[in-house]
Amino acid sequence: MDEQHDQAVGAGSPILHLRCPRDVDPKLYHLLLGLVADVTPVVQALPPSAAVADVSGSVRHFGRDPAGLARMIRARALALYGLPVAIGVGPNWTVAAMASREPGQDGVRVVGSSPEAVAAFLHPRPVGELHGIGSAQERTLMTYGVHTIGLLAELPEATVQRVLGGKAGRLLHERARGIDRRRVVPAELPHSAAAQRSFPTDTLAPELVRSALLSLAVELGERLRGRRQAAKAVTLTVTFADRTQLHRSHQLPGGPSAHTDDLRDAAYASYRALGLQRARVRAVALRCEELVDAAAVAEQLSFDPAREHRLRAERAIDAVNARFGSGTVGPAAGHPQAG
């Protein structure tokens, strides 16, 4: 009975362990956390450069297996932020964390959930590679001839506890057997969400800037609605050809919102307020700030048939994008190459 229980704990939920480069910019790291939160709300930050996520509730929603979700997250991180992320996929925290150290060519390493697959992955490895083991513990085990994780797993638990201490010995013995009882504890959702668009060449054309702002509003609105959050304000950042920047913040006049219309109007208002004339723009960024739980936001009746139609269309677009991928459907004006 105990063995069956241990195997059940070892199997656990599908876990993704994400590793950024050690010198990752903190801003990019927080953007990555927000991106993962768009896929699953059960994500725990491991500052300064790692995170762990439980995707058991996302498999059916996205119609992808855990490996597919990992590849989707990695592709989005590269496309949006130029951030290379190594992702390990496993049945528990320990296995996923160890897998992320040795990603494949596509940046993802997958370990199956069966006891045989976990043992085949863990047991041949040097004992010092076991997730959570310290250098002193490694040296102690080596003096007893325990050179591999498999040898540690074969020892009686009582023996390991005598050598390494009660709690530490039990913990490392379990991990060597592919058992990890930790659960991912969701971190508080981010207090802001940001996205950026860079132009291929510095532009003087205000219509291109407005198109980029619209695409930012679409992206951020979809992200906030997926997290069930709403923004009280937006901040626009415009980067010029000489790399100088201007910032302009704008409170949403109708109260907190995640609707694309409201975010777009605030972005346009901020851009107009800058009063730019003949300025070469290199990039624009939009940050939604003072985020609140959408469930606490009162939805006002607009009595505007056109707006109500757009909000119904927005819900339909969200459903399509949730099924086929973000950006599948959106306003044509947000794509400068359209037409």
Disulfide bonds with the S-S distance in Angstrom:
none
